[in-house]
C-alpha cells in the first residue's frame, strides 16, 4: 500500500516489527520512542520488560535489554567521539539516563533541585535533546518535563544543572505539555525546537534558551516531537498523522491522516478492526533512516511499529 504523493510517497509496511509476546507487552507495551543507528538497526522503547528492543533492517528482533523502564517514554540517539549513545526518559520513575546501545549506563540526570519541585510540583520527564558537539554545539543536555510542571531544563555536558525555560520568555506564552524536544540544524545554526503539544504549536529557542519564534497553531493539532532530514522536519502528531515541515515552517505533507479515529470512544486502544493499514492511530515517536525511510511508533496497548519505505 502506498501513501502520500510526489516526493513524499511511501510504501506502508504494516507491523514491520513487533514487540515480544509477553504478559507485560499484552497488558501495556506501548511503543513510545524509536531511533535508527548508523548500522541501520532500529531501536524501540516500549512499556514492557525489556524496555529497549533492537531490530535489524528486516524487522527481526536481534536483542533486548532494560528491565526497569515501566514508564518508557522518550528515546534520543546521540553521537560522541564516534560512539552512539541513547538518552532515555521514564515517565513513571522520572529516570533520565544516557546508555550505550547495549544498555550500559554512562550518565544519569537527577531531578532539578528548584523551587518548582520543592513546593510540590511534579517532575515527569518526557524527552531529551543534546546540542551535540559533532554539529558544532557545546554538548548541553536539555530535558523536557512534559507531563509534570511544564519546564524544559538545561544541563551542561558534564551534567551540572544550568537553568530552565517555561515559555514565558517570549510572547507565545507558557508551555502546555512540552512533550518532545530536538535540536534542528538549518544553515549551520542550531535551534531548540519544543513540541508544545497542549498548545498545538512549536516554540523555537536558540541554544542559550532565548525565544526566537513560535508557529504551527494553524497547521498542527498535537505535535509529539521532531526528526530531521536535510532542511525538512518530521513530526508525529498524536491525533493520527505524520506531518512534514519545510524550511519556512510550513507543513508541506501529511501522511496517514486519520484524525476522526481520535473521537471514537476508547481511543487509542480500539479493537483490531479499527487499526487500519495506511492510517495512523496515535503516532508518538518516529525516526528517519539515511535513505529517507521512516519508522513510526504509536501509543497503543501492544505497540505498533510501522515502516514507511520511501518510493
HELIX and SHEET records of a PDB file:
HELIX    1   1 UNK A   23  UNK A   27  1                                   5    
HELIX    2   2 UNK A  115  UNK A  118  1                                   4    
HELIX    3   3 UNK A  133  UNK A  135  5                                   3    
HELIX    4   4 UNK A  197  UNK A  199  5                                   3    
HELIX    5   5 UNK A  259  UNK A  263  5                                   5    
HELIX    6   6 UNK A  272  UNK A  274  5                                   3    
SHEET    1   A 5 UNK A   2  UNK A   5  0                                        
SHEET    2   A 5 UNK A   8  UNK A  17 -1                                        
SHEET    3   A 5 UNK A 305  UNK A 310 -1                                        
SHEET    4   A 5 UNK A 294  UNK A 298 -1                                        
SHEET    5   A 5 UNK A 283  UNK A 288 -1                                        
SHEET    1   B 4 UNK A  31  UNK A  36  0                                        
SHEET    2   B 4 UNK A  42  UNK A  46 -1                                        
SHEET    3   B 4 UNK A  52  UNK A  55 -1                                        
SHEET    4   B 4 UNK A  61  UNK A  65 -1                                        
SHEET    1   C 4 UNK A  72  UNK A  80  0                                        
SHEET    2   C 4 UNK A  83  UNK A  90 -1                                        
SHEET    3   C 4 UNK A  96  UNK A 100 -1                                        
SHEET    4   C 4 UNK A 105  UNK A 109 -1                                        
SHEET    1   D 4 UNK A 127  UNK A 130  0                                        
SHEET    2   D 4 UNK A 141  UNK A 145 -1                                        
SHEET    3   D 4 UNK A 151  UNK A 155 -1                                        
SHEET    4   D 4 UNK A 161  UNK A 165 -1                                        
SHEET    1   E 4 UNK A 178  UNK A 186  0                                        
SHEET    2   E 4 UNK A 189  UNK A 196 -1                                        
SHEET    3   E 4 UNK A 201  UNK A 205 -1                                        
SHEET    4   E 4 UNK A 211  UNK A 215 -1                                        
SHEET    1   F 4 UNK A 227  UNK A 229  0                                        
SHEET    2   F 4 UNK A 232  UNK A 237 -1                                        
SHEET    3   F 4 UNK A 241  UNK A 245 -1                                        
SHEET    4   F 4 UNK A 251  UNK A 255 -1                                        
END                                                                             
